């Protein structure tokens, strides 16, 4: 489903298919991220493969200024790591707040800064500086950073920065 009112700059809008609770998921996400909100919730007025008229609800929402669409249309393909959302945080407080917020209500921590929220959506919560550290032309620095974060669950920015400087990986 394409948002007919999406700004021209948002030509690609991620669309998420939930078994149920798409509105609850969008509400949680909007509470975690700044510049976020629920834009509209619309019940489809016709029968669909996902259910009778009125049972499938389309949720349009914005996270950090990026439009998303979701619906709860019953079982289909489960969420998996093939598609995830990378959240770039400016500092450890942002990493911690985002991590805890996305885990709320039954999420699962995974390695290397990954987690699954309670609906199974995969998220990567990382420092905004990580990509630049990994691209550093000094490949020994990049290797130390990779070694450090690969051993973590929730990413520890101070430990990653120490590894980058060569002050130890943890």
N, C-alpha and C positions, 0 to 999 in steps of 0.2 A: 504494500500500500504506500503510495507516495503522498507526502504532505503537499497539498496544493497551495498552502500559504507559506511554505518554507522559503527563507530568503534565497536569492539567486546564488549566494556564496555557498549555500548548503545543498549542493547538487547530489551529494551522497549522504543519505541519512541511515545510520544503523537501525535495523529492525530486529527486535528480539521476540521470539515465540516462547511464551511460558505455558506450562500445563494449566496453571491457575495463578492468581495473585499478581498479575502484571501491574496493576495499580499500586499494590502494596510495595512491590519492588521499586517502581519509579519513585514512590514517596520516600522510601529509605534512601535511594541514591540522591534525591534532591536535598535531603537533610544532611548528607555527607559533604557535598560539593558546593562551593560558592557559585553564584550566578546560575542557579539551578531552580527549576520549578516544574510543576505539572501544568501543561498548557491546555489540554483538553482530554476528556474521557467520553468516548462515544460508543454506545451499544449498537452493534450492527442490526438493522431493522429486518433482516431476512434470515432464513435458515442457511446455515453454512455446514461444511463438513465438520467444523468444530463444535457445532451445537445449534439449538433452535434460535429463532429470532430473539434478540435481546440478551442472549447468554454470552456471546463473544463481544468483548469490550476492547476497543482500540484506545490506547493511551499514548498521547503525544506529550513528550516532556523534553526539557532542556537540561543538559549537564554541562556546566562551565561554558555556556554559550553555544554548545553543539546540540542541534536537534536530534532526538531519537524518537522512534515509534516502537510500540510493543503491543502485543495482545495476548489474552489468555484464551487459547483455542483448543485446549486438551492435549493429550499426549502426541508427540511427534518425535523429532530427533532431539536427543538430549544435548545440552550445552557441553562443550569440551574445549580442550586447550588449542584446537586448531584455530579458533577465533577467541581472542581475549581483549581486554581493555587495559592499556598501559596508562597508569596514573603517575605523572611526573610531579614530585613534591619538592618544594624549595628547601625544606629543612626536616630535621628529625621529628619535630612536633607535627608537621603536616603528614609525614609518613605514619606516625602513631595514630593520629586522629582518623586518617583515612582507613588504616588497617582495622582499627577497632570498629569504626562505623560500618564497614562492609562485612565484618564478621558477625555483627549484631544479629541475634535471633537464631543462630545455628550455622554460621559459616564454618569453613574448615581451612586451617592454615596449611600451606604447602611450602616446599623448598624454594629458595632463590627469590623471595619476595612475591611469590604467587599465593593466591588464595581463591577459594570458591565461596561465593555468598550462599545464603540458605536456599536459593533457587538453582544453584549449580553454575551460575555465570562465573567465568574465570577472569580474574583481575591480576595485574602485575602492579605492585606499589613500589616505586623506586625513586631515588633521588634524581632530580632534574639534571644534575651534573654527571650522572653515571655514563651516559652515551659519550660525552666528550672524553671522559677518562678512558673509556674502552677504545676510542679512536686515536688516542695519543700515539704519535709516531714512535715513541719509546715503547717498544713492544714488551719489555720487561715490566714496565709500570702497568701496562694494560693487563699483563698476565697476573700480576699481584692482585689487582683489583678483581679480576675474574675469580681467582682462587678464593679471595675473601668472601665475595658475595655468594659463590656457589656453596659455601658451607653454612650459610645463614638460612633462617626461615624468614622472619621479619628482617628487613634490611636495616643495618646499623650504619648510618652515614659516617659517624666519627671513625668507626673501624675501617670502613672503605677508604676514607681519606687518609688514614694512617698507612694503609697498604699502598695507596697511590704514592705517598711520599717515601715509602720504604721504611717506615717506622714499625713494621710488623703488620700481620694480617688480622689481628684481632685484639 
